Amino acid sequence: MGKSEAMERLECLHEDFKSLQEELPDRMEDVETQSQEGEVKDEYIEILSEFTAIIEVAEEEKAEDLEAIIQKADDIFSEAIAFADANDNDHSAIQLFYAMHSFAHNDETRPLLCHERKENTVSHYFSNSVMKDFFSFFQIDPERIAEAKKKFRLPPSWKTTLRPHPRSNPCARFTDKVVETSLPGNVPRANFVFQARCEVQPTDINQPSGVCISNDGKGFVTSTFGGWKRRDPYIRYHSFVGGRGTFSVGLGNLTETCFDHDKFLIAAGDWDRIKTYIRRGEEDKAKMRPLHTMASKDYTGAMSFLPNNRLARCGKGQLAIWNLDDLPTHGPSGKDIIGSGIDEDDLNTWRMTEDVERSSGSQHHTTQPLAWTDHIIKKWHPHPSQTNVMLCASDPKDSKQYRCHAIDIENEGKIVARYLGIGGAVDSFATSRGDPNVFAVSSDDGYTRLYDTRRPLPVVTIKAPEVDSMRTAALCHPDGHPFLFIGSDKEECIRLWDLRARIPVYELATGNNSVVAMTWNDEANELYAITEWVYSDRHEGPDGYRVGKVPPPQSNTEGDNEDDDMEDEEEDEEEDPDPYNKWVKDEWERMWPARAFHAENYFGHTFDMGCHAVLRYRFTENPDPQALPAW
């Protein structure tokens, strides 16, 4: 089989691209203005976009060597992202992008979507943090500062915004786009979501670091850290059909988890071992008991339960697999040692050594080769429709590889599909039972991309309004209507997108917490958001707060305009020269993070979580209007 025209074009363009890469170090040294730097970036992105155009043509023409074209493009993109990564301290990178611009979208058929802010509108964070720091650092003349501030405004108050339904939750701030679309009346569950008819219930947790959703979608577990300086690992488990709680993990650290909801078996891993815990006892008094310990020193990547009661963990180039039915257990007491004991000096941990269980653990029974021979799977997620296939993302910190593949872990770890166009490290995957051919990927380049499992390029790309990591997403199809919830680090809210209309619908308040992960409960029409309180010190005390400005009672309908410009915002602050002196118990409910992304009047219900929390948004026909978080 000879080369197709598309392959020849790809190879020719690759030569041009390599020539550009050779020139870039010298060109970057000659850059003197932001405009010149922007021209260099645009040229780099333009060539990457040309590669995606070649792939599209090859797909349309059904080129015989399409698989080879996709594989070569995959290699080119991975190397191109690593080459231009400004976050890489290696001298081989030219440090062109801190966040790679989107290059795999097509304005006509595979659009790039973004909820842009109105002109001259800035966030509370930009006003009270970025601009203040900038003016202070450069010692700018006060008159020039006052003149500059006149050009910018904070977003208008929540009460000036639209609400599509009288029962829409005041924690939701709708965009102007909702005027342009509506859903039919025969999809009530979808309308509850679209109209934000929901109750919001918070639950306090320890500091979260990661989340794993059970394969059947009936629950999730959260890796958390508490205790002295957050050194002690805990797991918070939550079942949608009953049962939730927190238990301590007898490991030196906690880096990976997985959850078999059917058996209610939870696996937790650190750098050296894996421990499993199983629920025992009556449901209202059930506790998680230690069951197995496994040695996994050379296997530190993602974990998953497999059919036939097996557990797999990723290493470089292969999986280690344990047959759980054949493993020794910790006995009825949960305290029997498995394997040889570990000496205190050999423990790899920051926590108190007496809290670490000492079993060395059982060795794996078999290994399974992977097509990824040079890098470790950082994140993986079950394919929405293919058994034994996992959606896998590489760890660029380990190998400088930027890959997203579907891998058949039961068939010699073969790559069955490649997904291109992700410009950074993958933070999370999301799938939905409502569509077996779609998944979403959130990454640290500031984008969430929606893929058709049968195609290599994203069908929709969504950009964060700020330069921010798209940390997590939740995909759902109530009544068959496609929605995508997106959470990010800096914005401290959750944004809903209507994928059919391709519009941003609203933002959901998180009480100034950063969103770590999200999951959707299909049966109950609920969104769960695992959030982190970022305005705390290492002892879990508040850090960087000011006296809050409580807005007047909000109305369910549109209200009068408020004067929200930045000058008034700062004048209010100057009335109290030392607001931190008022940090006393009876004023706790009136405090607000000085660097919060939103001002107090951005949402209709004002609250600051003041702790790490799981937020449940329950979408229903008649939500309780009092079901709101306290401030």
Backbone hydrogen bonds, N-H to C=O, Kabsch-Sander energy under -0.5 kcal/mol:
donor,donor_aa,acceptor,acceptor_aa,energy
8,E,4,S,-2.0
9,R,5,E,-2.3
10,L,6,A,-2.3
11,E,7,M,-2.5
12,C,8,E,-2.2
13,L,9,R,-2.6
14,H,10,L,-2.1
15,E,11,E,-1.6
16,D,12,C,-1.7
17,F,13,L,-2.4
18,K,14,H,-2.4
19,S,15,E,-1.8
20,L,16,D,-1.9
21,Q,17,F,-2.3
22,E,18,K,-1.8
23,E,19,S,-1.5
24,L,20,L,-1.7
27,R,23,E,-2.2
28,M,24,L,-3.1
29,E,25,P,-1.3
30,D,26,D,-1.1
31,V,27,R,-0.5
31,V,28,M,-0.7
37,E,33,T,-2.0
38,G,34,Q,-2.6
39,E,35,S,-1.8
40,V,36,Q,-1.7
41,K,37,E,-2.3
42,D,38,G,-2.6
43,E,39,E,-2.0
44,Y,40,V,-2.0
45,I,41,K,-2.6
46,E,42,D,-2.5
47,I,43,E,-1.7
48,L,44,Y,-1.6
49,S,45,I,-2.4
50,E,46,E,-1.6
51,F,47,I,-1.6
52,T,48,L,-1.5
53,A,49,S,-1.8
54,I,50,E,-1.8
55,I,51,F,-1.8
56,E,52,T,-2.2
57,V,53,A,-2.1
58,A,54,I,-2.5
59,E,55,I,-2.3
60,E,56,E,-2.4
61,E,57,V,-2.6
62,K,58,A,-0.5
62,K,59,E,-0.8
63,A,58,A,-2.3
66,L,63,A,-1.6
69,I,65,D,-2.2
70,I,66,L,-2.6
71,Q,67,E,-2.2
72,K,68,A,-2.4
73,A,69,I,-2.4
74,D,70,I,-2.3
75,D,71,Q,-1.9
76,I,72,K,-2.3
77,F,73,A,-2.9
78,S,74,D,-2.1
79,E,75,D,-2.1
80,A,76,I,-2.5
81,I,77,F,-2.4
82,A,78,S,-1.9
83,F,79,E,-2.3
84,A,80,A,-1.4
85,D,82,A,-0.8
86,A,84,A,-0.6
86,A,97,F,-3.5
88,D,85,D,-1.2
89,N,87,N,-0.6
93,A,90,D,-1.6
94,I,83,F,-2.9
96,L,84,A,-0.7
97,F,84,A,-2.9
100,M,423,G,-0.6
106,N,110,R,-3.6
110,R,106,N,-1.7
113,L,111,P,-0.6
113,L,461,T,-3.4
115,H,463,K,-0.6
116,E,114,C,-1.1
121,T,118,K,-1.9
122,V,153,R,-2.7
124,H,597,F,-1.2
125,Y,597,F,-1.2
127,S,123,S,-2.3
128,N,124,H,-2.9
129,S,125,Y,-1.6
130,V,125,Y,-1.2
131,M,126,F,-2.8
133,D,129,S,-2.6
134,F,130,V,-2.3
135,F,131,M,-2.8
136,S,132,K,-2.4
137,F,133,D,-2.6
138,F,134,F,-2.0
139,Q,135,F,-0.5
139,Q,136,S,-0.7
140,I,135,F,-1.7
144,R,141,D,-0.5
145,I,141,D,-2.0
146,A,142,P,-2.5
147,E,143,E,-1.9
148,A,144,R,-2.2
149,K,145,I,-2.3
150,K,146,A,-1.0
151,K,148,A,-1.4
152,F,149,K,-1.5
153,R,120,N,-2.4
154,L,564,D,-0.8
158,W,601,N,-2.6
160,T,157,S,-1.7
161,T,158,W,-2.1
168,S,165,H,-1.9
169,N,196,A,-3.1
172,A,169,N,-2.0
173,R,507,E,-2.4
174,F,162,L,-0.6
174,F,172,A,-0.6
175,T,505,V,-2.4
178,V,175,T,-1.2
179,V,176,D,-1.4
180,E,177,K,-1.6
181,T,178,V,-0.7
187,V,184,P,-1.0
191,N,187,V,-2.1
192,F,188,P,-2.3
193,V,189,R,-1.4
194,F,190,A,-2.8
195,Q,191,N,-2.7
196,A,193,V,-1.3
197,R,192,F,-2.4
198,C,196,A,-1.4
199,E,618,R,-1.9
200,V,627,A,-2.5
201,Q,199,E,-0.5
201,Q,616,R,-2.3
203,T,614,V,-1.7
205,I,612,H,-1.9
207,Q,225,F,-1.5
209,S,223,S,-2.9
210,G,223,S,-1.1
212,C,221,V,-2.5
214,S,219,G,-2.5
215,N,259,F,-0.8
217,G,214,S,-1.9
220,F,238,H,-2.4
221,V,212,C,-2.5
222,T,236,R,-2.8
223,S,210,G,-2.8
224,T,234,Y,-2.9
225,F,207,Q,-1.9
226,G,232,D,-2.5
230,R,227,G,-1.9
231,R,228,W,-1.1
232,D,226,G,-2.4
234,Y,224,T,-2.7
235,I,247,F,-2.5
236,R,222,T,-2.5
237,Y,235,I,-0.6
237,Y,245,G,-2.6
238,H,220,F,-2.3
239,S,243,G,-2.8
240,F,218,K,-3.1
241,V,218,K,-0.6
242,G,239,S,-1.0
245,G,237,Y,-1.9
247,F,235,I,-2.0
249,V,233,P,-2.1
251,L,249,V,-0.8
255,T,269,G,-3.1
256,E,269,G,-1.8
258,C,267,A,-1.7
260,D,265,L,-3.1
261,H,259,F,-0.9
264,F,260,D,-1.0
265,L,260,D,-2.3
266,I,277,Y,-2.9
267,A,258,C,-2.5
268,A,275,K,-3.0
269,G,256,E,-2.8
270,D,273,R,-2.3
274,I,294,M,-2.4
275,K,268,A,-3.0
276,T,292,H,-1.9
277,Y,266,I,-2.7
278,I,289,R,-2.4
279,R,264,F,-1.5
280,R,287,K,-2.6
285,K,282,E,-1.2
286,A,282,E,-0.8
286,A,283,E,-0.6
287,K,280,R,-2.4
289,R,278,I,-3.1
289,R,287,K,-0.6
291,L,276,T,-2.8
292,H,276,T,-0.6
294,M,274,I,-3.1
295,A,362,S,-2.4
296,S,272,D,-3.3
299,Y,296,S,-1.7
301,G,314,C,-2.8
302,A,377,I,-1.4
304,S,312,A,-2.0
306,L,310,R,-3.2
310,R,306,L,-1.5
311,L,322,W,-2.1
312,A,304,S,-2.7
313,R,320,A,-2.1
314,C,302,A,-2.5
315,G,318,Q,-2.6
316,K,298,D,-0.5
317,G,315,G,-0.8
317,G,372,W,-0.9
317,G,375,H,-0.8
319,L,368,Q,-2.9
320,A,313,R,-2.6
321,I,366,T,-2.8
322,W,311,L,-2.7
324,L,309,N,-1.7
324,L,322,W,-0.9
325,D,309,N,-0.6
326,D,323,N,-1.6
327,L,324,L,-1.3
330,H,291,L,-1.5
334,G,330,H,-0.6
334,G,331,G,-0.9
335,K,330,H,-0.6
336,D,330,H,-2.4
339,G,337,I,-0.5
342,I,358,R,-1.5
346,D,343,D,-1.3
347,L,344,E,-1.4
349,T,347,L,-1.0
350,W,252,G,-0.6
355,D,352,M,-1.8
356,V,353,T,-1.7
357,E,250,G,-1.1
357,E,355,D,-0.5
360,S,338,I,-0.7
360,S,340,S,-1.7
361,G,338,I,-2.3
362,S,293,T,-2.3
365,H,321,I,-1.9
366,T,321,I,-1.8
368,Q,319,L,-2.2
370,L,317,G,-2.4
371,A,413,G,-2.3
373,T,371,A,-1.5
378,K,376,I,-0.7
378,K,393,A,-2.6
379,K,393,A,-1.4
381,H,391,L,-1.6
383,H,389,V,-2.5
387,T,385,S,-0.6
389,V,386,Q,-1.5
390,M,407,I,-2.7
391,L,381,H,-3.4
392,C,390,M,-0.6
392,C,405,H,-3.6
393,A,379,K,-2.6
394,S,403,R,-1.8
395,D,376,I,-1.0
398,D,395,D,-1.2
399,S,395,D,-1.7
400,K,396,P,-2.0
403,R,401,Q,-0.6
405,H,392,C,-2.1
406,A,417,A,-2.7
407,I,390,M,-2.8
407,I,405,H,-0.6
408,D,414,K,-2.6
409,I,388,N,-1.9
409,I,407,I,-1.1
410,E,388,N,-0.6
411,N,408,D,-1.2
413,G,408,D,-0.9
414,K,408,D,-0.8
414,K,411,N,-1.4
416,V,406,A,-3.0
416,V,414,K,-0.6
417,A,406,A,-1.2
419,Y,404,C,-2.9
420,L,418,R,-0.5
420,L,456,P,-3.1
423,G,421,G,-0.6
427,D,442,S,-3.0
428,S,442,S,-1.6
430,A,440,A,-1.9
432,S,435,D,-0.5
432,S,438,V,-0.5
435,D,432,S,-1.3
438,V,435,D,-1.0
439,F,451,Y,-1.9
440,A,430,A,-2.7
441,V,449,R,-2.5
442,S,428,S,-2.3
443,S,447,Y,-1.9
444,D,425,A,-2.2
446,G,443,S,-1.2
448,T,462,I,-2.4
449,R,441,V,-2.7
450,L,460,V,-3.0
451,Y,439,F,-3.2
453,T,437,N,-2.3
453,T,451,Y,-0.5
455,R,452,D,-2.4
459,V,450,L,-2.7
460,V,450,L,-1.4
461,T,111,P,-2.4
462,I,448,T,-2.9
463,K,113,L,-3.1
464,A,446,G,-2.5
468,D,466,E,-1.4
470,M,443,S,-1.9
471,R,469,S,-1.3
471,R,487,G,-0.6
472,T,487,G,-1.8
474,A,485,F,-2.4
476,C,483,F,-2.1
480,G,477,H,-2.3
481,H,478,P,-2.1
483,F,476,C,-2.7
484,L,497,W,-2.2
485,F,474,A,-2.9
486,I,495,R,-2.6
487,G,472,T,-2.6
488,S,493,C,-0.8
489,D,469,S,-1.2
494,I,508,L,-2.0
495,R,486,I,-2.8
496,L,506,Y,-2.7
497,W,484,L,-2.4
498,D,503,I,-2.7
499,L,482,P,-1.6
499,L,497,W,-0.8
500,R,482,P,-0.8
502,R,498,D,-1.8
503,I,498,D,-1.4
505,V,496,L,-3.1
506,Y,496,L,-0.7
507,E,173,R,-2.0
508,L,494,I,-3.4
509,A,171,C,-2.4
510,T,492,E,-0.8
512,N,492,E,-0.5
513,N,510,T,-0.6
514,S,532,E,-2.5
515,V,488,S,-1.5
516,V,514,S,-0.6
516,V,530,I,-2.8
517,A,530,I,-1.5
519,T,528,Y,-2.0
521,N,526,E,-3.0
522,D,520,W,-0.8
525,N,521,N,-1.0
526,E,521,N,-1.8
527,L,617,Y,-2.3
528,Y,519,T,-2.9
529,A,615,L,-2.6
530,I,517,A,-3.0
531,T,529,A,-0.6
531,T,613,A,-3.0
532,E,514,S,-3.1
534,V,532,E,-0.9
536,S,534,V,-0.6
537,D,541,G,-2.8
540,E,537,D,-1.9
543,D,535,Y,-2.1
546,R,592,W,-2.8
548,G,590,R,-4.9
550,V,548,G,-0.7
559,G,159,K,-2.8
564,D,562,E,-1.1
566,M,152,F,-0.6
569,E,565,D,-1.6
570,E,566,M,-2.1
571,E,567,E,-2.2
572,D,568,D,-2.1
573,E,569,E,-1.2
574,E,570,E,-1.8
575,E,571,E,-0.7
575,E,572,D,-0.9
576,D,573,E,-1.3
581,N,578,D,-1.6
582,K,579,P,-1.6
583,W,580,Y,-1.6
584,V,582,K,-2.2
587,E,584,V,-1.8
588,W,585,K,-1.4
590,R,587,E,-1.8
591,M,588,W,-1.5
592,W,546,R,-2.7
594,A,544,G,-2.5
595,R,544,G,-0.5
596,A,593,P,-1.7
602,Y,599,A,-1.6
604,G,170,P,-2.1
605,H,170,P,-1.0
606,T,604,G,-0.5
607,F,605,H,-0.5
609,M,511,G,-2.1
613,A,531,T,-1.3
614,V,203,T,-2.6
615,L,529,A,-3.1
615,L,613,A,-0.6
616,R,201,Q,-2.7
616,R,614,V,-0.5
617,Y,527,L,-3.1
617,Y,615,L,-0.6
618,R,199,E,-2.5
618,R,616,R,-0.7
619,F,525,N,-2.2
619,F,617,Y,-0.7
620,T,197,R,-2.2
620,T,618,R,-0.6
627,A,624,D,-1.8
628,L,626,Q,-2.2
